[in-house]
């Protein structure tokens, strides 16, 4: 089971994960049957290939800049910006520059 962030403790998403040269790092913030929250860092040029998910997911960029493609349409998000990826629509994530994001997935009942 993935280690979650400590509860009842203040943290900053951007400071809670490091960049890895040429890689992607992920940490589980919360993991529940109803969904989960994960923190990711991407080195410039790194990507998650196109895929679909059976439930909605929200990306919040906390550092840098990334390209989120939803249903073939690219969106450039910068620190402080958020987008919701609808269920069953193909999407991908690419680091335009180094960036960190929070991914929140909520499962449908």
BELVEN-V556512 format. One line per field, one symbol per residue. phi: phi as a letter, one per 30 degrees, with the letter a starting at -180 (. if undefined). psi: psi as a letter, one per 40 degrees, with the letter a starting at -180 (. if undefined). burial: 1 if it has 24 or more other C-alpha atoms within 12 Angstrom, else 0. A space follows every 10 residues. Layout:
phi->???
psi->???
burial->???
This chain:
phi->.ddcdddhbd bceddcbcdb eibbcbbddb bbddlabbcb bbdeidacde abbdbdbccc dcaibbcccb hicdbcccej cbbccdeicd bbbbddbeab bcccccddd
psi->hihiihifhh ihddeeiiih hfahiiihdi hideaihihi hhiheiihih iiieiiihhh heiahihhhh fehihhiihe iiihhiiehi iihhhdihii ihhhhhii.
burial->0000000000 0011011010 0001111111 0000011111 1111011100 0000011111 1111111111 0000111110 0111110001 1111111111 111111000
